[in-house]
């Protein structure tokens, strides 16, 4: 539908996002970003003639949602701080300057968005903060109508829903930390009308649902692993899909068809390339449709993956997923790359990387820590790694690093750490707290000037993240943030070798954060270890665009690791 390679000619950065096709399959809407700052211009293509229509909508989030009349779209625009704050309605053939404002999110801690239910019956406007959500709905057949409130926002109440038949099925954390499933009729969506379908469970996190004509599919998480539960509406079936690996990731993929017994899923592990399966929900029989191709003589049986639990300093049990090439000896001599994220409730699940094979084949071990701040072990795992508990994220990583050395997977002289964005904050914090545990650190687009960024509400993302880090205008949070913020805590001492990367157009972590952090490190550190700052002058937070350019960034990082590990070939 689009030849993005041709479209990208003449640009140092180019990205297409938010592809959306009209219900009659004739018009493609898509967003273009030629800077890397994630500000998109929406354009339209006639799929029958190949013509690019004259309609252009600037300063958007990239995507749009079609009404069922095939000529009306709803889209979101950004303010000066790049917050998605207004939703407009556009009619094909009209000048976008005349588009009608449909919704204005005035609360600076919320972002707004628009989509259509899987049933294609309802248009939905959502507003979300870190700990609160709110939705409005409108029949997609009537785009000139008024959106009506589903359930008003309230503090610390997160909910979402799916439409099926004459009902809505609602996932909610009201009196349910790990979420529960409720239902209501189409005409009575207020919370007082919700009735329970699946109760809250202390040991299972309900992450998402997918509805079909005969089945309900639940995306759940237990003991740090993802799982899929299949339930028949008639009550004759309630069972989990089973897999034979110790550590893996499974999820419901794109399933747009209601009237089917086939579920499409994604599956991967640290030794299994990304795979797409079809599952017969009645028999649980799996059929492999496609698996990521790995060039060369790759054989997944040449590698071994395992999962261990490490006790952190406060007694919490932290999972670590580990992979290495068979023949590895636990004698403390192997180099090990240790990765983690640990923020926003974003879970870092075991995954396959063909690029990582380059390290494994050279004797590296790779370990992925499922530390607090993520949601791997349930909602409480997230709550215990944010706000005034944020240091648990850093302590978990340090304690796991020590355990990997104690268990002879590696040693501090061979242990490398890597993390990006909020995971770059993790890198900055552990570099200050326990530099002796690591021989090298890679910090990708790192969020390291926390206190100053959170004090400046004109910077993108700041207002929406008070519920993640705390508002430093409140003294209690100021004192806590400044006690771990990497920039403020650089000291006169030895640091590991470090590679730090950033992008000039980064819309999430502004380039000056890593730049000033590196300057302070260079001024104060007492070692002779290498300290490198790489600034991509043509990209933003996500790095280079295109099929091949990002491999150069990976090659830079791996070259740093191999050089510091003393590996020449």
DARA-V882792 format. One record per backbone hydrogen bond with DSSP energy under -0.5 kcal/mol. NH is the residue of the N-H (numbers start at 1). CO is the residue of the C=O. If there is no record, write none. Layout:
# DARA-V882792
NH,CO + NH,CO
This chain:
# DARA-V882792
4,2 + 7,3 + 8,4 + 9,6 + 11,8 + 15,33 + 17,31 + 20,29 + 22,27 + 25,22 + 28,45 + 29,20 + 29,27 + 30,43 + 31,17 + 32,41 + 33,15 + 40,38 + 40,60 + 41,32 + 42,40 + 42,57 + 43,30 + 44,55 + 45,28 + 46,51 + 47,26 + 47,45 + 48,26 + 50,46 + 53,44 + 53,51 + 57,42 + 60,40 + 61,76 + 64,18 + 65,74 + 67,72 + 68,140 + 70,67 + 73,90 + 74,65 + 75,88 + 76,63 + 77,86 + 78,59 + 79,83 + 82,79 + 85,77 + 85,83 + 86,77 + 87,103 + 88,75 + 89,100 + 90,73 + 92,71 + 94,91 + 98,95 + 99,96 + 100,89 + 102,87 + 103,87 + 105,85 + 106,104 + 108,106 + 110,107 + 111,128 + 112,84 + 113,126 + 115,124 + 117,122 + 120,117 + 123,138 + 124,115 + 125,136 + 126,113 + 126,124 + 127,134 + 128,111 + 129,132 + 133,157 + 134,127 + 135,151 + 136,125 + 137,148 + 138,123 + 140,121 + 142,139 + 145,142 + 148,137 + 150,135 + 151,135 + 157,154 + 158,156 + 160,171 + 162,169 + 164,167 + 167,164 + 168,184 + 169,162 + 170,168 + 170,182 + 171,160 + 172,170 + 172,180 + 173,158 + 175,173 + 176,173 + 179,176 + 180,172 + 181,198 + 182,170 + 183,195 + 184,168 + 186,166 + 188,185 + 193,190 + 194,191 + 195,183 + 197,181 + 198,181 + 201,204 + 204,201 + 205,221 + 206,178 + 206,204 + 207,205 + 207,219 + 208,219 + 210,217 + 212,215 + 213,258 + 216,231 + 217,210 + 218,229 + 219,208 + 220,218 + 220,227 + 221,205 + 222,225 + 224,376 + 225,222 + 226,248 + 227,220 + 229,218 + 230,239 + 231,216 + 232,237 + 233,214 + 235,232 + 239,230 + 241,228 + 249,268 + 251,266 + 253,264 + 255,253 + 260,258 + 263,261 + 263,279 + 265,263 + 265,277 + 266,251 + 267,275 + 268,249 + 269,272 + 270,247 + 273,271 + 275,267 + 276,290 + 277,265 + 278,287 + 279,263 + 280,285 + 281,261 + 281,279 + 284,280 + 287,278 + 289,276 + 290,276 + 292,274 + 295,293 + 302,299 + 303,300 + 304,324 + 306,322 + 308,320 + 310,318 + 312,310 + 312,316 + 315,312 + 318,310 + 318,316 + 319,317 + 320,308 + 321,368 + 322,306 + 323,366 + 324,304 + 326,302 + 328,325 + 331,329 + 332,408 + 336,414 + 337,365 + 338,336 + 338,416 + 339,337 + 339,367 + 340,418 + 345,373 + 346,343 + 347,345 + 349,347 + 357,353 + 357,354 + 358,355 + 359,356 + 360,356 + 361,357 + 362,359 + 363,360 + 364,359 + 365,335 + 366,323 + 367,337 + 368,321 + 369,339 + 369,367 + 370,319 + 371,369 + 373,374 + 373,381 + 374,371 + 378,375 + 381,378 + 382,378 + 382,379 + 383,379 + 384,380 + 385,382 + 386,383 + 387,468 + 389,386 + 390,387 + 392,389 + 393,390 + 394,390 + 395,391 + 396,392 + 397,393 + 398,394 + 399,395 + 400,396 + 401,397 + 402,398 + 403,399 + 404,400 + 405,401 + 406,402 + 407,403 + 408,405 + 409,404 + 410,404 + 414,411 + 415,411 + 415,412 + 416,336 + 416,414 + 417,440 + 418,338 + 419,442 + 421,444 + 423,420 + 424,421 + 425,421 + 426,422 + 427,423 + 428,424 + 429,425 + 430,426 + 431,427 + 432,428 + 433,429 + 434,430 + 437,434 + 438,435 + 439,415 + 440,415 + 441,497 + 442,417 + 443,441 + 443,499 + 444,419 + 444,442 + 445,501 + 446,501 + 447,421 + 448,446 + 453,449 + 454,450 + 455,451 + 456,453 + 457,455 + 459,456 + 461,81 + 462,459 + 465,461 + 465,462 + 466,463 + 468,465 + 469,465 + 470,465 + 470,466 + 472,470 + 474,471 + 475,473 + 477,474 + 478,474 + 479,475 + 480,476 + 481,477 + 482,478 + 483,479 + 483,480 + 484,480 + 484,481 + 485,481 + 487,448 + 489,485 + 490,487 + 493,491 + 497,439 + 498,530 + 499,441 + 500,532 + 501,443 + 502,534 + 504,536 + 505,539 + 506,503 + 510,508 + 513,510 + 515,511 + 516,512 + 517,513 + 518,514 + 519,515 + 520,516 + 521,517 + 522,518 + 523,519 + 524,520 + 525,521 + 526,493 + 532,498 + 534,500 + 535,533 + 536,502 + 536,534 + 537,535 + 539,536 + 540,543 + 541,36 + 543,540 + 551,548 + 552,548 + 552,549 + 553,549 + 554,550 + 555,551 + 556,552 + 557,553 + 558,554 + 559,555 + 560,556 + 561,557 + 562,558 + 563,559 + 564,560 + 565,561 + 566,562 + 566,563 + 567,562 + 568,566
